[in-house]
Amino acid sequence: MKHINSTRRRIIQITGFIGGGFLAAIFAREIWQTSSSRKKPGFSDKPKFSPFSTPTPSPTKLMLKSFAFETVTVDASGSITNRRNQEAQYFTQDLGNDVTLDMVQIPEGTFTMGSPAEEEKEEERRDYENGPQHQVTVPGFFMGKYEVTQAQYQVIMGKNPSYFQDKKRPVDNVSWHDATEFCNQLSQKTGRTYRLPSEAEWEYACRAGTTTPFYFGETITTELANYDGKYPYASAPEGKDRKETTDVGIFPPNAFGLYDMHGNLWEWCQDTSHKNYQGAPIDGSAWISNDNRNRIMRGGSWSSPPEVCRSAIRSHVGSGTAFGHLGFRVCMVLG
């Protein structure tokens, strides 16, 4: 009982950072689900980094390759209305020990950041996520095809903090500091500039040219993403509640060739938390204009209802927080 009461107090502290009663309630439920079903600690107040002494090599020329994939579009009932064969360019980063990291080329472009007024009809559009909608022009960059896996994290950081242990699953239970240190050590190892995405880059990459609530269309189903299917969105049917992460890459990707941008794990971004988009940059850069210790996260998780997995949804939590709903993917920029 002492452990449970301590966990409850910690949930109250964390949800105090999140902002917005709806998302705070959702996030409290997610933290409680993890903490009540696992015995290992779920929070790290201070980042703990592994030493890294490998000399920095000179970066090698990118060798881009193509990969083919199929995207699907659904209607409001979740029925697939279109299938399309597509291709994207990528390069493979060797991490050592037979572990690699696929980085997909994301083309430059302009998009409308935030949710459109139509989403408000479902009472899912929140001031925090959309106010105001604005045009953002994003330069080209490379983004991880998948969320960083446990095998990738292990080979770079020398440890695996995940609750749901499996080398093909995304690493979870990582703080913003942990994710940033992974990028730092990966940059040092490869001689390339790896980092977390900005919030604008993340949403641009997630939407992949779409303006609907999800890159699949008007809704999602648990055949297309890993989230809590007990809570349908739009006219979609009730689905599965897997209660854990899934292997990366088992669901259809978006039009850029990125997997699991909806659900599975919340993904850290560089940006500090801001109340809304007033004054946000329009060049795709990270918005770090205050000393707020909370950092933005995107995409929802395996225990999120579907409305919390939409392309526009945004939330935040303390940068030292680490638990079984939080992971990340990396970006790489040239020059």
Phi, psi and omega per residue, in radians:
M1 nan -0.631 3.102
K2 -1.062 -0.717 3.130
H3 -1.128 -0.736 -3.126
I4 -1.121 -0.786 3.138
N5 -1.104 -0.681 3.089
S6 -1.089 -0.719 3.124
T7 -1.127 -0.756 3.110
R8 -1.021 -0.762 3.134
R9 -1.083 -0.677 -3.125
R10 -1.192 -0.632 3.085
I11 -1.070 -0.768 3.138
I12 -1.072 -0.704 3.119
Q13 -1.110 -0.793 -3.085
I14 -1.172 -0.805 -3.105
T15 -1.140 -0.361 3.040
G16 -1.146 -0.407 3.109
F17 -1.473 -0.347 -2.924
I18 -1.350 -0.768 3.117
G19 1.480 2.459 3.118
G20 1.421 2.027 -3.057
G21 -1.018 -0.691 -3.104
F22 -1.089 -0.942 -3.115
L23 -1.208 -0.571 3.098
A24 -1.080 -0.734 3.133
A25 -1.140 -0.757 3.120
I26 -1.074 -0.795 -3.078
F27 -1.201 -0.644 3.083
A28 -1.070 -0.707 3.110
R29 -1.100 -0.727 -3.120
E30 -1.136 -0.772 3.116
I31 -1.087 -0.751 -3.110
W32 -1.145 -0.677 3.119
Q33 -1.046 -0.757 -3.127
T34 -1.231 -0.843 -3.039
S35 -1.196 -0.527 -3.097
S36 -1.446 -0.270 -3.104
S37 -1.893 -0.075 -3.129
R38 -2.250 2.608 -3.098
K39 -1.703 -0.291 -3.107
K40 -1.377 2.668 -3.099
P41 -1.111 2.535 -3.077
G42 -1.906 0.034 -3.070
F43 -2.347 2.460 3.053
S44 -2.138 2.016 -3.096
D45 -1.300 -0.508 3.123
K46 -2.267 2.464 3.119
P47 -1.151 2.430 3.080
K48 -2.100 1.952 -3.019
F49 -1.854 2.569 3.044
S50 -1.466 2.488 3.077
P51 -1.151 2.617 -3.112
F52 -2.460 2.030 -3.014
S53 -2.087 0.099 -3.130
T54 -1.142 2.259 3.123
P55 -1.046 2.561 3.135
T56 -1.310 2.103 3.125
P57 -1.460 2.932 3.011
S58 -1.358 2.396 -3.140
P59 -1.145 2.488 3.109
T60 -1.727 2.802 -3.127
K61 -1.116 2.430 3.139
L62 -1.209 2.339 3.058
M63 -1.941 1.644 -3.072
L64 -1.372 2.442 3.079
K65 -2.197 2.899 3.091
S66 -1.885 2.564 2.955
F67 -2.343 2.545 -3.113
A68 -1.759 2.563 3.129
F69 -2.722 2.901 3.120
E70 -2.005 2.309 3.025
T71 -1.850 2.705 3.121
V72 -2.244 2.630 3.057
T73 -2.133 2.410 3.138
V74 -2.106 2.768 3.025
D75 -1.604 -3.035 -3.055
A76 -1.130 -0.337 3.116
S77 -1.575 -0.058 -3.141
G78 1.561 0.055 3.130
S79 -1.387 2.387 3.137
I80 -1.264 2.158 -3.115
T81 -1.888 -0.241 -3.117
N82 -2.741 2.474 3.006
R83 -2.195 2.435 -3.085
R84 -2.465 2.290 3.071
N85 -1.494 2.259 -3.078
Q86 -2.384 2.952 3.083
E87 -2.343 2.683 3.044
A88 -2.491 2.793 3.102
Q89 -1.704 2.549 3.126
Y90 -2.720 2.903 2.949
F91 -2.284 2.761 -3.116
T92 -1.905 2.164 3.096
Q93 -1.677 2.133 3.099
D94 -1.384 2.155 -3.138
L95 -1.769 -0.121 -3.079
G96 1.668 2.820 3.126
N97 0.975 0.626 3.131
D98 1.090 0.438 3.086
V99 -1.928 2.324 -3.133
T100 -2.222 2.925 3.137
L101 -2.346 2.073 3.135
D102 -1.576 2.205 -3.116
M103 -2.039 2.086 -3.050
V104 -1.614 2.410 3.113
Q105 -1.346 2.124 3.117
I106 -1.811 2.067 -3.082
P107 -1.245 2.683 3.054
E108 -1.156 2.733 3.132
G109 3.088 3.033 3.123
T110 -2.078 2.406 3.127
F111 -2.516 2.923 3.069
T112 -1.663 2.028 -3.098
M113 -1.548 2.383 -3.097
G114 1.834 2.964 -3.087
S115 -1.592 2.529 3.109
P116 -1.314 2.881 -3.093
A117 -1.064 -0.500 -3.104
E118 -1.034 -0.549 -3.134
E119 -1.196 -0.329 3.123
E120 -1.193 -0.434 3.131
K121 -1.073 -0.507 3.109
E122 -1.531 0.071 -3.101
E123 0.999 0.569 3.120
E124 -1.895 -0.283 -3.105
R125 -1.392 2.220 -3.072
R126 -2.040 2.582 3.127
D127 -0.969 -0.666 -3.066
Y128 -1.087 -0.543 -3.044
E129 -1.573 -0.345 -2.933
N130 -2.239 -0.201 -2.878
G131 -1.580 2.021 -0.227
P132 -1.644 2.824 2.980
Q133 -1.073 2.542 -3.099
H134 -2.720 2.651 3.120
Q135 -1.403 2.321 3.117
V136 -2.255 2.313 3.061
T137 -1.823 2.091 -3.026
V138 -1.896 2.130 3.054
P139 -1.151 2.783 3.113
G140 -1.129 2.611 3.115
F141 -2.777 3.139 3.069
F142 -2.017 2.486 -3.118
M143 -2.348 2.568 3.134
G144 -1.002 2.266 3.106
K145 -1.023 -0.590 3.140
Y146 -2.255 2.906 2.902
E147 -1.071 2.602 3.141
V148 -1.018 2.239 -3.079
T149 -1.523 2.934 3.116
Q150 -1.160 -0.614 3.096
A151 -1.116 -0.725 3.133
Q152 -1.173 -0.750 3.137
Y153 -1.124 -0.719 -3.124
Q154 -1.077 -0.767 -3.060
V155 -1.248 -0.488 3.122
I156 -1.544 -0.754 -3.021
M157 -1.720 -0.256 3.120
G158 1.338 0.324 3.127
K159 -2.793 2.884 3.101
N160 -2.390 1.803 -3.047
P161 -1.498 0.053 -2.921
S162 -1.147 2.569 2.974
Y163 -1.297 -0.788 -3.041
F164 -1.734 1.427 -2.926
Q165 -1.340 2.146 3.017
D166 -3.041 2.270 -3.013
K167 -1.100 -0.379 3.139
K168 -1.586 -0.090 3.094
R169 -1.575 2.770 3.091
P170 -1.195 2.576 3.065
V171 -1.203 2.345 3.091
D172 -2.159 -3.132 -3.135
N173 1.061 0.721 3.100
V174 -2.091 2.368 3.098
S175 -1.413 2.984 3.045
W176 -1.066 -0.664 3.113
H177 -1.122 -0.729 3.101
D178 -1.070 -0.800 -3.121
A179 -1.104 -0.712 3.129
T180 -1.160 -0.692 3.121
E181 -1.177 -0.613 3.037
F182 -1.005 -0.811 3.120
C183 -1.075 -0.729 3.137
N184 -1.080 -0.795 -3.106
Q185 -1.246 -0.620 3.070
L186 -1.132 -0.698 3.094
S187 -1.092 -0.767 -3.136
Q188 -1.130 -0.692 -3.107
K189 -1.188 -0.651 -2.997
T190 -1.788 -0.324 -3.056
G191 1.344 0.202 3.084
R192 -1.966 2.827 -3.079
T193 -1.655 1.755 3.070
Y194 -1.803 2.532 -3.134
R195 -2.811 3.006 2.988
L196 -1.270 2.676 3.080
P197 -1.258 2.668 2.902
S198 -1.243 2.832 3.113
E199 -1.070 -0.677 3.125
A200 -1.155 -0.742 3.087
E201 -1.054 -0.721 -3.105
W202 -1.085 -0.868 -3.103
E203 -1.168 -0.686 3.087
Y204 -1.049 -0.800 -3.134
A205 -1.177 -0.642 3.120
C206 -1.154 -0.843 -3.094
R207 -1.133 -0.686 3.122
A208 0.876 0.785 3.095
G209 1.594 -0.064 -3.128
T210 -1.597 2.783 3.068
T211 -2.155 0.079 -3.136
T212 -1.414 2.941 -3.120
P213 -0.994 -0.571 3.130
F214 -2.255 2.746 3.108
Y215 -1.230 -0.215 3.017
F216 -1.396 -0.349 -3.106
G217 2.371 -2.393 -3.021
E218 -1.364 -0.266 -3.141
T219 -2.721 -3.091 2.977
I220 -2.370 2.868 3.039
T221 -2.279 2.896 -3.137
T222 -1.345 0.007 2.940
E223 -1.455 -0.204 -3.075
L224 -1.988 -0.301 -3.080
A225 -2.791 2.833 -3.131
N226 -1.800 1.802 3.108
Y227 -2.618 -3.112 3.138
D228 -1.416 1.767 -3.054
G229 -1.325 -0.017 3.101
K230 -1.207 -0.246 -3.078
Y231 -2.075 1.585 -3.097
P232 -1.169 2.737 3.078
Y233 -2.023 2.463 -3.079
A234 0.966 -2.221 -3.096
S235 -1.847 0.285 -3.127
A236 -1.208 2.676 3.125
P237 -1.335 2.833 3.014
E238 -1.126 2.512 -3.096
G239 -2.251 -2.734 -3.061
K240 -1.414 2.686 2.936
D241 -2.134 1.672 -3.005
R242 -1.280 -0.412 3.073
K243 1.144 0.351 3.117
E244 -2.918 2.979 3.077
T245 -1.259 2.882 3.056
T246 -2.171 2.833 3.071
D247 -0.956 2.531 3.097
V248 -1.194 2.572 2.979
G249 1.421 0.211 -3.115
I250 -1.604 -0.169 3.109
F251 -1.897 2.803 -3.101
P252 -1.090 2.521 3.138
P253 -1.504 3.094 3.022
N254 -1.562 -3.051 -3.031
A255 -1.220 -0.256 3.043
F256 -1.534 -0.145 -3.112
G257 1.548 0.405 3.119
L258 -1.758 2.428 -3.071
Y259 -1.891 2.611 2.985
D260 1.058 0.615 3.050
M261 -1.329 -0.353 3.025
H262 -1.856 2.080 3.054
G263 1.372 -2.860 -3.045
N264 1.212 -1.241 3.044
L265 -2.479 2.506 2.890
W266 -1.024 2.544 -3.101
E267 -2.111 2.229 3.126
W268 -1.160 2.510 2.967
C269 -2.091 2.926 -3.138
Q270 -1.171 -0.620 -2.849
D271 -1.120 2.532 2.918
T272 -1.354 2.820 -3.079
S273 -1.329 2.399 3.023
H274 -2.285 2.621 -3.059
K275 -1.077 -0.642 3.121
N276 -2.729 -2.902 -3.084
Y277 -1.629 0.167 3.097
Q278 -1.077 2.061 3.135
G279 1.497 0.117 -3.126
A280 -1.185 2.556 3.103
P281 -1.141 2.659 -3.125
I282 -2.024 0.269 -3.126
D283 -1.918 0.200 3.115
G284 1.490 -0.043 -3.109
S285 -1.361 2.837 3.110
A286 -1.239 2.537 -3.127
W287 -1.758 1.693 -3.117
I288 -2.208 1.339 -3.019
S289 -2.052 0.268 3.101
N290 -2.588 3.097 -3.110
D291 -1.765 0.416 3.131
N292 -1.101 2.221 -3.131
R293 -1.376 -0.151 3.110
N294 -1.448 2.468 -3.138
R295 -2.090 2.618 -3.094
I296 -1.277 2.506 2.994
M297 -2.336 2.675 -2.990
R298 -2.372 2.699 2.859
G299 1.719 -0.261 -3.107
G300 1.330 -3.139 -3.065
S301 -2.467 -3.038 -3.118
W302 -1.090 -0.404 -3.133
S303 -1.869 0.135 -3.130
S304 -1.459 2.517 2.928
P305 -1.184 2.790 -3.013
P306 -1.069 -0.569 -3.126
E307 -1.111 -0.373 3.123
V308 -1.562 0.041 3.100
C309 -1.898 0.099 -3.089
R310 -1.144 2.810 -3.131
S311 -1.031 -0.593 -3.044
A312 -1.572 -0.215 -3.026
I313 -1.128 2.456 3.111
R314 -2.481 2.499 3.057
S315 -2.553 3.140 -3.129
H316 -2.660 2.772 3.127
V317 -2.740 2.877 -3.112
G318 -1.022 2.460 -3.046
S319 -1.132 -0.309 3.101
G320 -1.611 -0.004 -3.100
T321 -1.296 2.399 3.091
A322 -2.561 2.133 3.077
F323 -2.753 -3.111 -2.913
G324 -1.322 0.230 3.085
H325 -2.026 0.013 -3.010
L326 -2.031 2.245 3.036
G327 -2.495 -2.708 -3.135
F328 -2.946 2.881 2.917
R329 -2.317 2.793 -3.021
V330 -1.897 2.766 3.003
C331 -2.041 2.786 3.043
M332 -2.407 2.344 3.128
V333 -2.113 2.552 3.104
L334 -1.557 2.571 3.086
G335 1.496 nan nan
